[in-house]
Amino acid sequence: MTRNIKSSQRPFIMPIFVPHLGCPHQCVFCNQSSITGSNSKASPGSITEIINDLSEKVTLHCSELLFPVFQGPLNDQLRAQRGRARRREVAFYGGSFTGMDKKVQIQLLSAIQHLIRKGLIDSIRVSTRPDYIDPQTLHLLREHGVKTVELGVQSMVEEVLRCSRRGHTAEDVLKAAGLLHGGGFELGIQIMVGLPGDDALRNGHTVDRVIRLNPHFVRIYPTLVLKGTHLEKWYHSDRYTPLSLKEAVELCKRAFLKFHRAGIPVIRLGLQSSPELETKGCIVAGPYHPAFGHVVESSLFYDMASHLMGKRLKSRILRAKVSPSDLSNIRGQKNENLSQLKQRFGLLDIQIEVDEEQPRGSLILINGTKLNEVSYRTLPFS
């Protein structure tokens, strides 16, 4: 089943962070206030205030893109755009939403209902644990306009889950995914690389099993050692060794390619950078980069270019064609890809052309009069 989602079809997400709400577990890697940049508890009043503010921003965003001359109240503008603009979702992130007391869930979801009725918001997404999914919970979510559920799976290997103190099993993930598919929800899966007890083989097993779950999208996070976590103690006592940035990139590249070839979009690579996350001392160790996703895709484009250039070169000046979305990926950070490729293959120059019609994730190399092409789908696994 293919689920390639064009960027124009991706929802416009308005996040609301509820750190640690509904989550009795303290996974060894987790410090939600650092990850989400929020220490506050969410309340219906504060949520409504946040959503009203963000709704206006979404209105202006959509109006500029689609209806630059449309006049009228903000509510009317949004209603006029229904069915034509990107779907607008409120997303509860940070805690385990369905692990909260049912009354709290209803309060939070109810605070958004009038925005759905007015056409300001299209749907809701929640993030939760796989062991907090059951038929009754899904009925409650469906009644309140939740269409997307993201499961924090992290691994499908029992030993890795145990070492990470996740508190759930791979079987819990299978059951939850089955219920969500059966209930007509959009399913998202979050996994991590570099967890305690994990390695390349086990991570590959996780990716393969997640693919068989048929999620609509995935997120991939490298494990970081954050201040105030069990992992920090283990790191200082030499009980845990984090991945290097290079190791994390290599693992994520392979996972990214597998998901891409299965038709499953990877919508996030690496934690979203934030002032809290980049505060001195917050990240103790591990493969953090503020543009980790770009590093991964740039590395893939380096591999694709190397694959094509490894064939016989007829000229020392080559032309490469890419989608506009991939211009920065072929160049790499600070043009590093181009510099390394020229040095490695003895080239005088690599001229980059942008082609609006070329699919994202593909590279065409013009070598003299010869044209070669490679893409995420056809690049051989290293």
SVG drawing of the C-alpha trace seen along z (x, -y; Angstrom):
<svg xmlns="http://www.w3.org/2000/svg" viewBox="-20 -42 62 52">
<polyline fill="none" stroke="black" stroke-width="0.4" points="0.0,0.0 1.5,-3.3 1.1,-6.4 3.3,-9.0 2.0,-12.4 2.7,-15.5 3.9,-18.4 0.8,-20.4 -1.4,-17.6 0.4,-17.5 -1.6,-19.0 -0.8,-22.3 -0.1,-21.3 -0.7,-23.5 1.1,-21.7 0.0,-21.8 2.6,-20.2 1.4,-18.3 4.7,-16.9 4.4,-13.8 0.6,-14.0 -0.8,-10.5 2.7,-8.9 3.6,-6.9 6.8,-5.6 10.1,-7.3 11.9,-5.9 15.7,-6.0 16.1,-8.6 13.2,-10.8 13.2,-14.4 10.0,-15.8 10.5,-19.4 13.7,-19.5 12.2,-17.8 9.1,-19.9 10.4,-23.1 7.6,-23.3 7.3,-22.8 3.7,-23.9 0.6,-21.8 -2.1,-22.3 -5.6,-23.4 -8.7,-23.9 -8.5,-27.6 -4.8,-27.9 -5.4,-25.6 -8.2,-27.7 -6.1,-30.8 -3.2,-29.1 -5.5,-27.7 -7.3,-31.1 -3.9,-32.7 -2.6,-30.0 -5.9,-29.9 -5.4,-33.5 -1.9,-32.7 -3.2,-29.8 -5.9,-32.0 -3.3,-34.5 -1.0,-31.8 -3.8,-30.2 -5.1,-33.6 -1.7,-34.6 -1.2,-31.4 -4.7,-30.8 -6.9,-33.9 -4.7,-37.0 -7.7,-39.3 -10.3,-37.5 -11.9,-39.9 -14.1,-39.1 -14.0,-37.9 -11.3,-35.3 -13.9,-32.6 -15.4,-33.2 -12.0,-33.0 -11.2,-29.7 -14.6,-28.2 -14.2,-29.4 -10.9,-27.5 -12.2,-24.1 -11.5,-21.4 -8.9,-23.5 -6.3,-24.4 -4.0,-22.1 -5.8,-20.3 -5.5,-22.2 -4.8,-20.0 -4.4,-20.6 -1.8,-18.1 -1.4,-17.0 2.3,-16.1 4.6,-15.4 2.7,-13.1 0.6,-9.9 -2.7,-11.5 -4.9,-8.4 -3.2,-7.5 -4.7,-10.6 -7.9,-10.4 -10.9,-10.2 -12.3,-13.4 -9.1,-15.3 -9.1,-13.9 -12.7,-15.0 -11.9,-18.5 -9.0,-19.0 -10.8,-17.7 -14.0,-19.6 -12.0,-22.9 -11.4,-22.4 -14.9,-21.4 -16.2,-24.9 -13.2,-25.5 -14.0,-22.4 -17.7,-23.4 -16.7,-26.9 -14.4,-25.4 -11.3,-26.8 -9.8,-23.4 -10.3,-20.3 -9.2,-17.5 -7.1,-16.6 -4.1,-14.3 -2.7,-12.8 0.5,-11.1 0.4,-8.2 1.7,-4.8 0.7,-1.6 -0.4,0.0 -2.9,-2.8 -5.1,-2.0 -8.4,0.0 -11.8,-0.1 -13.4,-2.4 -10.5,-4.9 -10.8,-5.0 -14.5,-5.6 -13.9,-8.6 -11.3,-10.0 -13.5,-9.5 -16.4,-11.2 -14.2,-14.3 -12.7,-14.7 -9.4,-12.8 -8.3,-11.4 -4.6,-10.8 -2.9,-8.8 0.9,-8.6 2.3,-5.7 5.6,-6.1 6.9,-2.6 10.7,-3.3 11.6,0.3 10.0,3.7 12.7,5.7 11.8,6.9 15.3,6.7 15.6,3.0 12.2,2.1 13.2,3.8 16.6,2.0 14.9,-1.3 12.3,-0.7 9.5,-1.4 6.9,0.6 5.2,2.1 5.9,4.9 6.1,5.4 2.8,7.3 1.2,4.2 2.3,2.3 0.7,5.0 -2.6,4.9 -2.7,1.1 -1.9,0.8 -4.6,3.3 -7.2,1.4 -6.3,-1.9 -6.4,-0.6 -9.7,1.1 -11.1,-2.1 -10.2,-4.1 -7.6,-6.3 -4.4,-7.6 -1.6,-5.8 1.8,-7.3 4.8,-5.5 7.7,-7.0 11.0,-4.9 14.4,-5.6 17.9,-4.5 20.7,-4.0 18.7,-2.9 20.3,-0.8 20.6,2.8 20.0,1.7 22.4,2.2 22.2,2.1 20.7,5.6 18.0,5.0 17.2,1.6 16.7,3.1 14.4,5.6 12.4,2.8 12.1,1.0 11.0,4.2 8.3,4.9 7.1,1.3 6.7,1.5 4.5,4.6 2.3,2.5 1.4,0.3 1.6,-3.1 0.6,-6.2 3.9,-7.9 6.9,-7.5 9.2,-9.7 12.8,-8.6 14.8,-10.0 18.4,-9.3 18.8,-8.7 20.4,-11.6 21.7,-11.7 19.7,-14.5 20.4,-16.1 18.4,-14.6 17.7,-11.2 18.7,-7.7 20.7,-7.6 22.8,-10.5 23.8,-8.4 24.5,-5.4 26.6,-7.5 28.7,-8.9 29.2,-5.4 30.2,-3.9 27.0,-1.8 25.8,-3.4 27.7,-4.7 25.7,-6.9 26.0,-6.7 28.3,-9.1 26.7,-11.5 28.1,-9.5 26.7,-6.2 23.3,-7.7 23.2,-9.2 24.1,-5.8 21.3,-4.0 18.7,-6.6 19.7,-6.6 19.0,-2.9 15.7,-3.2 14.7,-6.1 15.3,-4.2 13.4,-1.2 10.4,-3.3 10.5,-5.3 10.5,-2.1 7.6,-0.8 5.6,-4.0 5.7,-5.2 6.7,-8.9 9.3,-9.8 7.9,-13.1 10.6,-13.8 14.3,-12.9 15.8,-14.1 14.4,-16.2 13.0,-19.6 15.6,-22.2 14.4,-24.6 16.0,-27.1 15.5,-24.7 17.1,-21.8 20.1,-23.9 20.6,-25.4 24.1,-24.7 24.3,-21.4 20.8,-20.1 22.3,-17.6 25.0,-15.8 26.1,-13.5 24.8,-11.9 24.3,-12.6 22.5,-15.9 22.4,-18.2 19.9,-21.1 19.3,-20.1 19.7,-16.3 17.1,-15.6 19.1,-17.7 22.3,-15.9 20.7,-12.5 19.3,-13.5 22.5,-15.3 24.4,-12.1 22.0,-10.2 22.5,-12.6 26.3,-12.2 25.8,-8.4 23.7,-8.8 26.2,-11.1 29.1,-8.8 27.1,-5.8 26.7,-7.6 30.2,-9.0 31.7,-5.6 30.9,-4.7 33.3,-5.8 33.5,-9.6 33.8,-11.2 34.2,-14.8 35.8,-16.6 32.9,-19.0 29.5,-17.4 26.0,-18.7 23.5,-17.5 19.8,-18.0 17.6,-17.9 14.2,-19.0 14.1,-22.5 13.4,-20.7 16.7,-18.9 19.1,-21.7 20.4,-22.0 20.7,-18.2 23.0,-17.8 25.1,-20.7 25.3,-19.5 26.1,-21.6 28.3,-24.5 28.6,-22.9 30.5,-20.0 29.1,-17.4 30.3,-19.3 33.7,-19.9 34.2,-16.2 32.9,-14.9 35.2,-17.1 38.2,-16.0 37.3,-12.4 36.6,-12.1 39.1,-14.7 36.4,-17.0 36.9,-20.6 33.3,-21.5 29.8,-20.2 27.1,-22.4 23.7,-22.1 20.5,-22.6 17.0,-22.8 14.1,-21.1 10.6,-21.8 9.3,-18.6 11.9,-16.3 10.6,-14.1 12.0,-14.9 14.6,-12.4 16.1,-11.8 19.4,-12.8 20.2,-13.0 23.9,-13.2 24.8,-14.4 28.3,-13.0 29.2,-14.4 26.3,-13.3 25.4,-10.5 22.5,-10.8 22.3,-8.6 19.6,-8.7 19.3,-7.4 16.7,-8.0 15.9,-7.0 14.0,-4.1 16.9,-2.7 20.0,-3.6 21.7,-0.3 21.9,0.3 25.5,-0.1"/>
</svg>
